[in-house]
């Protein structure tokens, strides 16, 4: 993904579209239903931009009342930033991308809290930050363990007894901490 491609994905509305299309196939109408705060014309423009860039792919088309309803899915590997993408981004681009990510997280949390049946003390809701002292090998092992723990659940399909939850991670060095010898 080039810097311009990261600019494409790291946008508040497009990031939400990518999230919706990453766990299941979704039509534009379903996206509109799930994102009622986004004007329909704006939503369709962002869907088109993501599809034109190859981030979303059309998995099926169906004729409806003289029009065509397209079903979208995130193209394999198209939405993530790899180490090469990250290396190509400036510090300001990383700052902007993180701000979009954090803003999307805040927005998702606000939408949850606005639900009439939201119960933060009973639902699987949590947010915390911990500081860890890790060697490079320990850090790699921790990341691998977390990835391994999530892997069995990433392919879960929606069912009546499942509800979608968001699991967000941020990992970064603590700029203000120094090891004491």
Residue, then its C-alpha position, 0 to 999 in steps of 0.5 A: x500500500x502506498x502512502x496515497x493508499x494509506x491516505x485512502x484507508x485512513x479516513x474516518x468513513x472509509x475506515x468504518x466501511x473497511x471494518x464492516x466489509x472485513x468480517x462479512x459480505x455487505x451491500x451498499x444498502x446494508x452499509x447505509x443501514x449500519x451507518x445512518x449517521x453518514x449521508x447516503x451520497x457520501x457513503x456511496x462516494x467512499x464505497x466507490x473510491x475504495x472499490x476503484x482502488x481495489x480495497x473493496x472487491x465486488x463478490x456478487x451482483x444482483x439486478x433489483x428494480x432496473x439497477x444492480x446491487x453489488x455485494x462487497x468484501x475487503x480484498x485480501x491484504x488490501x486494507x492493512x498497512x505492512x512494514x513497507x507501508x509504515x516505513x514509507x510514511x512520514x511521522x506526520x502521516x503516522x500521526x494523522x493515521x493514528x488520529x483517524x484510528x483513535x477517532x474511529x475507536x472513540x466514534x464506535x465506543x460512542x455509538x455503543x454507549x448511545x444504544x438503548x440497551x448499552x450496559x458497559x458494566x455488564x457487556x464485554x467492555x474494557x479499556x486499559x493500558x499497561x506498561x511492559x518491560x520486554x526484550x525484542x525477543x519477548x516482544x516478538x513472542x508476545x505479539x505472536x501469542x496474541x496473534x495466535x490467540x485471536x487466529x481461531x476466531x477471525x474466520x467466525x461467521x455471524x450466527x444468531x448466538x454471536x454478536x460482533x465485538x471490536x478488539x482494538x490494539x495499540x502497541x508502541x514504545x514508551x517514549x518517556x521510560x528508560x531502563x534502570x541498570 
